[in-house]
């Protein structure tokens, strides 16, 4: 293997962000702490990306040593950022999964107001697709299933988020209870 080629890594996504049609941040997650560590640097990068892409017809851009794939819908711009060496098809699969998952949650009404009304679901979707820069899922149906959402139900609500948290706490409690009983039986032996 060539010594100048970068080492393979699971950390393929550097950042994900959604901007409105004025370039204002609605959501952003940066996974590389060394890449734009301050809020000011992040917003400056997002502004540069928006200025380069908001009038373009392309789906990919290269800026500041980053590979950026993007998509727009009505008054939103979706961006997935990877390193210059990153596979554009991999980044595009993440972008498509994000967009398709949000399209289902927002009932195909992918626009600013609807997105802001359902931000908890948007964050859950992003977290199911990417964890710490590692791509976990690229199938929108799997993502929707994981965030406890069904296409024929209402959009994700506070109640369903609370139910999800309650279920996770109940599962944790059951695991702890089981562990306590195992310890108790091992002591009694």
C-alpha positions in Angstrom: 0.0 0.0 0.0 1.3 3.5 -0.8 2.6 5.3 2.2 1.1 8.6 1.0 -2.5 7.4 0.8 -4.7 8.1 3.9 -5.4 5.4 6.3 -8.9 3.8 5.9 -11.4 5.1 8.4 -15.0 4.7 9.4 -15.2 8.4 10.1 -16.5 9.5 6.7 -18.8 12.4 7.5 -17.2 15.6 8.8 -20.5 17.6 9.1 -24.2 17.7 8.3 -26.1 20.9 8.1 -29.4 22.3 6.9 -29.8 25.9 5.8 -32.8 27.9 4.8 -33.0 29.8 1.5 -31.2 32.8 3.1 -28.3 30.7 4.2 -29.3 30.7 7.9 -28.5 27.6 9.9 -31.5 25.5 11.0 -29.5 22.4 12.0 -25.8 21.5 12.1 -23.7 18.8 13.5 -19.9 18.8 13.1 -18.2 15.4 13.9 -14.6 16.4 13.6 -13.6 18.7 16.5 -10.5 20.0 14.7 -12.6 21.1 11.7 -14.0 24.5 12.4 -13.9 24.2 16.2 -15.7 27.5 17.0 -19.2 28.6 16.1 -17.9 31.5 14.2 -15.7 29.3 12.0 -18.6 26.9 11.4 -21.0 29.7 10.4 -18.4 31.2 8.1 -17.8 27.8 6.4 -21.6 27.4 6.0 -21.9 30.8 4.5 -19.1 30.1 2.0 -20.8 26.8 1.1 -24.2 28.4 0.7 -22.8 31.2 -1.5 -21.1 28.6 -3.7 -24.0 26.2 -4.0 -27.4 28.0 -3.7 -27.6 29.0 -7.3 -25.8 26.0 -8.8 -27.4 23.1 -10.5 -24.8 20.6 -9.3 -25.0 18.1 -6.5 -21.4 18.2 -5.4 -18.9 20.9 -4.6 -15.3 21.1 -3.4 -14.4 23.9 -1.0 -11.7 24.4 1.6 -10.4 20.9 1.1 -13.8 19.3 1.7 -16.1 17.3 -0.5 -19.7 18.6 -0.1 -22.8 16.9 -1.5 -26.1 18.9 -1.4 -29.7 19.0 -2.3 -32.4 21.7 -2.1 -36.1 21.5 -1.5 -38.4 24.5 -1.6 -36.7 26.8 0.9 -34.2 24.3 2.4 -30.6 23.3 1.5 -29.3 20.0 2.9 -25.5 19.4 3.0 -23.3 16.5 3.9 -19.5 17.2 4.2 -16.6 14.8 4.0 -12.9 15.0 3.5 -11.4 15.6 0.1 -10.6 11.9 -0.2 -14.1 10.7 0.7 -16.2 8.7 -1.7 -18.9 11.1 -3.2 -21.3 8.2 -3.7 -21.1 7.3 0.0 -21.8 10.9 1.0 -24.6 11.1 -1.5 -26.2 7.9 0.0 -26.2 9.7 3.4 -27.7 12.8 1.9 -30.4 10.8 0.1 -31.2 8.8 3.3 -31.5 12.0 5.3 -33.7 13.7 2.7 -36.0 10.7 2.2 -36.3 10.0 5.9 -37.3 13.7 6.6 -39.6 13.6 3.6 -41.5 10.7 5.2 -41.6 12.4 8.7 -42.7 15.7 7.3 -45.3 14.0 5.0 -43.5 15.1 1.8 -43.7 18.7 3.0 -40.0 19.3 3.2 -39.9 23.1 3.8 -38.6 25.4 6.6 -41.7 25.8 8.7 -42.6 22.1 8.8 -38.9 21.2 9.6 -38.8 23.7 12.5 -42.1 22.3 13.8 -40.6 18.8 13.9 -37.0 19.4 15.0 -36.9 16.6 17.6 -37.7 14.1 14.8 -35.1 15.7 12.6 -32.4 15.3 15.2 -33.4 11.7 15.8 -33.1 11.0 12.1 -29.6 12.6 11.9 -28.5 10.6 15.0 -29.8 7.3 13.5 -27.9 7.9 10.2 -24.6 9.2 11.6 -23.0 8.7 15.0 -19.8 10.6 15.7 -19.0 10.8 11.9 -19.6 7.1 11.3 -22.3 6.2 8.9 -24.7 3.8 10.7 -27.6 3.6 8.2 -28.3 4.5 4.6 -31.8 3.0 4.3 -34.6 5.5 5.0 -37.0 2.7 6.0 -34.6 1.4 8.6 -34.1 4.9 10.0 -37.8 5.5 10.2 -38.3 2.2 12.0 -35.5 3.0 14.5 -37.0 6.4 15.4 -40.3 4.6 16.1 -42.2 6.2 13.2 -44.6 4.6 10.7 -45.4 6.3 7.4 -49.1 5.9 8.1 -49.0 7.5 11.5 -48.9 11.2 12.5 -45.5 12.9 12.3 -43.2 12.3 15.3 -44.6 14.1 18.3 -43.4 14.9 21.8 -45.5 12.0 23.1 -43.7 9.5 20.8 -40.3 10.9 21.8 -41.3 10.6 25.4 -42.5 7.0 24.7 -39.2 6.2 23.1 -37.3 7.5 26.1 -39.6 5.6 28.5 -39.1 2.4 26.6 -35.3 2.9 26.7 -35.5 3.5 30.5 -37.6 0.5 31.0 -35.2 -1.7 29.1 -32.3 -0.3 31.1 -34.2 -1.0 34.4 -34.9 -4.6 33.3 -31.2 -5.1 32.5 -30.2 -3.8 35.9 -32.8 -5.9 37.6 -31.6 -9.0 35.8 -28.0 -8.2 36.8 -28.9 -7.7 40.4 -30.7 -11.1 40.5 -27.7 -12.8 38.9 -25.4 -11.3 41.5 -27.8 -12.4 44.3 -27.9 -16.0 43.0 -24.1 -16.1 42.6 -23.7 -14.9 46.2 -26.2 -17.5 47.5 -24.4 -20.3 45.8 
